[in-house]
Amino acid sequence: MDSLESRSRMIVLAVALGVMSTPALAVNKCVAADGSVTYTDGPCAGGTTQARRIETPPPLTYREQLEARRRSERVVDDARALEARQSAERAARERRQEAERAAELAAQQRQARQESLREEQERWVVTQPVTQPVVRRYVPPIQVVPPRPIVKQPEPERPQPMRSYPFR
């Protein structure tokens, strides 16, 4: 029985200590004559008037604190997931915009190239007046004639020189 009695005494003592250790559950709002506001858990000081008594909820139990911590961790995880999704969407949007800009630039370059080719073709076109018909003439193909070989003519024979005078 002593153990039952000592147990009950311990329980009563624990409850009494728990009741004594609870923080103040009310906050007083005190306003001074000059208009300054002070919040206190005790009575208002001299020269101030109590404007309002604010009741605070009792402190959370250990189980309630754990649940609140889990909820806050879930909220933080959800916020991080949302932030990651938003940054991925932003990166995809930036990549898409960059691809669109590159395609637009390529189209502009292609159009400029086509315009320059068109201008160059217009410069090289020979225009004939509309009133004069184009007369085409037959131009025979050029035939290459090989050169004739140069034949050296033999030199004519020279007469024998005369002998000197008197004859014999």
C-alpha positions in Angstrom: 0.0 0.0 0.0 2.8 2.3 0.7 3.7 2.1 -2.9 0.1 3.0 -4.0 0.1 5.9 -1.5 3.5 7.2 -2.6 2.4 7.0 -6.1 -0.7 9.0 -5.5 1.4 11.6 -3.6 3.8 11.8 -6.5 0.9 12.4 -9.0 -0.6 15.1 -6.8 2.8 16.7 -6.5 3.4 16.6 -10.3 -0.1 18.1 -10.9 0.6 20.9 -8.4 4.0 21.6 -9.9 2.4 21.6 -13.4 -0.2 24.1 -12.3 2.3 26.4 -10.7 4.7 26.4 -13.7 2.1 27.6 -16.2 2.9 31.0 -17.7 0.6 33.9 -17.5 -2.4 33.4 -19.8 -3.2 37.1 -20.1 -1.4 40.2 -21.4 -2.4 43.7 -20.4 -2.2 46.6 -22.8 -1.3 49.8 -20.8 -1.5 53.3 -22.3 0.4 56.2 -20.7 -0.8 59.8 -20.6 1.5 60.7 -23.5 0.1 58.0 -25.7 2.9 55.4 -25.5 1.7 51.7 -25.3 3.2 49.1 -23.1 2.3 45.3 -23.0 2.8 43.5 -19.7 1.7 40.3 -18.1 1.2 42.0 -14.7 -0.9 44.9 -13.7 -0.4 48.3 -15.3 2.1 50.7 -13.6 1.1 53.9 -12.0 0.2 56.8 -14.4 -1.0 54.3 -17.1 -4.5 53.0 -17.7 -5.4 49.5 -18.8 -6.7 49.8 -22.3 -7.4 46.1 -22.9 -6.8 42.7 -21.5 -5.6 40.2 -24.1 -6.3 36.6 -23.3 -3.6 34.2 -24.6 -4.3 30.5 -25.3 -2.8 27.9 -23.1 0.6 26.5 -24.1 0.6 23.6 -26.5 1.0 20.0 -25.3 4.0 18.0 -26.5 1.7 16.1 -29.0 0.3 19.4 -30.3 3.8 20.8 -30.7 4.9 17.6 -32.7 1.8 18.0 -35.0 2.6 21.7 -35.5 6.2 20.9 -36.3 5.1 18.2 -38.8 2.6 20.5 -40.4 5.3 23.3 -40.7 7.7 20.8 -42.2 5.1 19.7 -44.8 4.4 23.4 -45.6 8.2 24.0 -46.0 8.5 20.9 -48.2 5.5 22.0 -50.3 7.0 25.5 -50.7 10.3 24.0 -51.8 8.6 21.7 -54.3 6.6 24.7 -55.6 9.8 26.7 -55.9 11.6 23.9 -57.7 8.6 23.5 -60.1 8.5 27.2 -60.7 12.2 27.4 -61.4 12.0 24.4 -63.8 9.0 26.1 -65.6 11.0 29.4 -65.8 14.0 27.6 -67.2 11.8 25.8 -69.8 10.1 29.1 -70.7 13.6 30.8 -71.1 14.8 27.9 -73.3 11.6 28.1 -75.4 12.0 31.9 -75.8 15.7 31.5 -76.7 14.8 28.9 -79.3 12.1 31.2 -80.7 14.6 34.0 -80.9 17.1 31.8 -82.6 14.5 30.7 -85.1 13.4 34.2 -85.8 17.0 35.3 -86.3 17.6 32.4 -88.7 14.5 33.4 -90.6 15.7 37.0 -90.8 19.1 35.9 -92.0 17.5 33.6 -94.6 15.3 36.4 -95.8 18.2 38.8 -96.0 20.2 36.2 -98.0 17.3 35.7 -100.4 16.9 39.4 -100.9 20.6 39.9 -101.6 20.6 37.0 -104.1 17.5 38.5 -105.8 19.2 41.9 -106.0 22.4 40.3 -107.5 20.3 38.5 -110.1 18.6 41.7 -111.0 21.9 43.4 -111.5 23.2 40.7 -113.9 20.1 40.4 -116.0 20.5 42.0 -119.5 17.4 43.8 -120.3 16.3 44.3 -124.0 13.7 46.8 -125.0 10.4 45.2 -125.5 9.9 46.7 -129.0 13.0 45.1 -130.5 12.8 41.4 -131.0 15.9 39.4 -130.1 17.6 38.2 -133.3 19.7 35.2 -132.9 22.4 34.6 -135.4 24.1 31.5 -136.3 27.6 31.4 -135.1 29.5 28.4 -136.5 31.6 26.6 -134.0 35.3 27.6 -134.0 37.4 25.0 -135.6 40.9 24.7 -134.5 43.2 24.2 -137.4 46.6 22.7 -136.6 49.5 24.8 -137.8 51.3 23.7 -141.0 54.7 22.3 -140.6 57.4 24.6 -141.8 59.3 22.9 -144.6 62.7 24.2 -145.3 63.4 24.6 -149.0 66.7 23.3 -150.1 69.0 26.1 -151.2 69.6 26.3 -155.0 72.9 25.0 -156.2 75.4 27.7 -156.8 77.5 27.6 -159.9 81.1 26.8 -159.4 83.3 29.9 -159.1 85.3 30.7 -162.1 88.9 30.0 -162.3 91.3 32.7 -162.7 92.5 33.9 -166.1 94.2 32.5 -168.4 92.7 29.3 -169.3 94.7 26.4 -169.9 
